[in-house]
Amino acid sequence: MAHRLADRADAIAARHFRAGGIVGRAKADGSPVTAVDLDIEHTVRALINDARPGDAFLGEEFGGFGQGRRRWIVDAIDGTASFLAGEPEWGTLIGLADGDDVGLGMVTAPACGQRWWAVRESGAWAAALPRAPAVPPTRLAVTAATELRDATIGIWPPPARLTPRDRRLAAGLAARARATVPAVDWHDTTSSAAVRKPSTGSGTCHGALLVATGQIDAFLLLGAGPWDIAALIPIVEEAGGAYSDLSGHRSDGARSALFSAFALHQRILDVIAVGSGRGPG
């Protein structure tokens, strides 16, 4: 069913993307939204309601519906700013949680021609779009990184959009890592207009997918909603990686998220704990 939902989302988004002339508006939090975001979320929710009327739903634009134990968590267009700019790295994120565990994740990026997905105990996978039944998907795997000093870490958003506390966390982590993406001074609070997100030019639409596909060793997302995180949890974990919030808890409702190679995860959390005043200096 997740692929069917993704196919419908792709059809709506790709049609508008090809046509161009998309107009956005700023939401209360300053992030952009378009009529396409609303159309995709409404359509996906209607399809789920028809096929699984007992399931609950949570979307970025319209909020939550239903009380079922199973809950679909959807970001209709992750990367709306890229979508508006005519850049390819945007996509639809679809997660399915059973209670507190997100057991299915789907990310589809039609303008990149790629899709990534995972189901618990079944691995994480990627395939080109349009999907060809004769071409098997590729299994994903995180890097084998074990040392923070050798690691490349994606961090988002840029420092000018972070709180002072989060800038300190990002700068402390950058000081211990081999490199960060983007490669900026994490103390710098000047304009972030020229700073590109970690996935720019990578063929993915989310920093966590860079971890799942072995392109970077960790991704720290500072400030998020469940729709930004849920679909990526099983994809990264089934690729052999780890996920938690900044306190080490696995919740799809976290406001910040760390995705990483498994052996690096606790090392990064320890650095974050020190920067937050929760660990030994």
VENLINWO-V933832 format. One record per run of one state. SS is the DSSP state (a for helix, b for strand, c for the rest). FROM is the first residue (numbers start at 1). LEN is the number of residues. If there is no record, write none. Layout:
BEGIN
<<SS/FROM/LEN> <SS/FROM/LEN>>
END
This chain:
BEGIN
<<c/1/1> <a/2/18> <c/20/4> <b/24/3> <c/27/5> <b/32/3> <a/35/17> <c/52/4> <b/56/4> <c/60/3> <b/63/3> <c/66/4> <b/70/9> <c/79/1> <a/80/6> <c/86/5> <b/91/8> <c/99/2> <b/101/9> <c/110/4> <b/114/6> <c/120/4> <b/124/5> <c/129/9> <b/138/2> <c/140/8> <a/148/3> <c/151/1> <b/152/5> <c/157/2> <a/159/3> <c/162/2> <a/164/13> <c/177/2> <b/179/3> <c/182/25> <a/207/6> <c/213/5> <b/218/5> <c/223/3> <a/226/13> <c/239/2> <b/241/4> <c/245/11> <b/256/6> <a/262/14> <c/276/6>>
END
